[in-house]
Amino acid sequence: YYVTAQLGYIGHSMGTTGMFQLLSSKPEFSEYIYPFVALAPVTRVGAIESAVFQIGAHVPKIFNYITSAETPLFDVPSPDWGEYDLPAFGKYFCGNSFLKPLCSLGLFVINGFDFTNTDEHLIPQVFSHVPDETSTWVLGHFGQRVVRSDFRQFDHGPERNRELYGTEIPPSYNLSAITNPSIILISSTGDW
């Protein structure tokens, strides 16, 4: 009988970002995460092709709203959007054979175009969860990384950064500090 204190982790896209942040900030966690499977791994996003993310990151009014809001995205946690039933919308609107291509296009504009590898039958289910609960701080941090094309901690502004980090510019995540021997990176040319 053998007891181990290890945990396997599979992350996709921004889910890999969080694990890279953890493992670079606290390398001792490499001892416990085995394996770390990173699907479409993300650390640097400056070259992201999604117009939605580029515009959101570079338009000050949008960026300021995202970073100043302290609520879930759109102020209402899904799937219960008050009077809006997002799963039903996904099922009936995106499940309609005539409108399904429009839903696919909406997802492609955000995530990248890949008609060949898209399962049309999953579009209603996927659309039922987009956008889902997302922290505005996470999106704000993502936007900062798009603009700067780096992998740093959240930028709170020079004064607050000095309080938190001891410098006006937030420190970079040191990926070379990661000691985990079991990281599996899986990506494709269609990853945006």
Long-range contacts (C-beta under 8 A, 24 or more apart in sequence): 5-32, 6-31, 6-32, 6-33, 6-34, 7-32, 7-33, 7-34, 8-33, 8-34, 8-35, 8-36, 8-37, 9-33, 9-35, 9-36, 9-37, 10-37, 10-39, 11-36, 11-37, 11-38, 11-39, 11-41, 12-39, 12-40, 13-39, 13-40, 13-41, 13-42, 14-42, 14-138, 14-142, 16-40, 16-41, 16-42, 17-42, 17-43, 20-151, 20-173, 20-175, 20-178, 21-173, 23-177, 23-178, 23-180, 24-173, 24-174, 24-175, 24-177, 24-178, 25-173, 25-177, 27-177, 27-178, 27-179, 30-178, 30-179, 30-180, 30-181, 33-180, 33-182, 34-180, 34-182, 35-182, 35-183, 35-184, 36-180, 36-182, 36-183, 36-184, 37-184, 37-186, 38-183, 38-184, 38-185, 38-186, 39-186, 39-187, 40-186, 40-187, 40-188, 40-191, 41-185, 41-186, 41-187, 43-151, 43-173, 43-175, 44-145, 44-149, 44-150, 44-151, 45-142, 45-145, 45-146, 45-149, 46-145, 46-146, 46-147, 46-148, 46-149, 46-150, 47-149, 48-146, 48-192, 49-112, 49-192, 50-109, 50-110, 50-111, 50-112, 50-192, 51-109, 52-109, 52-110, 53-110, 53-142, 53-143, 53-146, 54-146, 56-139, 56-143, 57-142, 57-143, 57-144, 57-146, 57-147, 58-146, 58-147, 63-140, 63-143, 66-136, 66-139, 66-140, 66-143, 67-136, 67-137, 67-140, 67-143, 69-136, 70-136, 70-137, 71-136, 72-133, 72-134, 72-135, 72-136, 73-131, 73-133, 73-134, 73-135, 73-136, 73-139, 74-131, 77-133, 78-129, 78-131, 78-132, 78-133, 79-128, 79-129, 79-132, 86-128, 86-129, 87-128, 87-129, 89-127, 89-128, 90-124, 90-125, 90-126, 90-127, 90-128, 90-129, 91-124, 91-128, 93-127, 94-123, 94-124, 94-127, 94-128, 95-123, 95-124, 100-124, 103-127, 111-192, 112-190, 112-191, 112-192, 113-190, 114-190, 117-190, 151-175
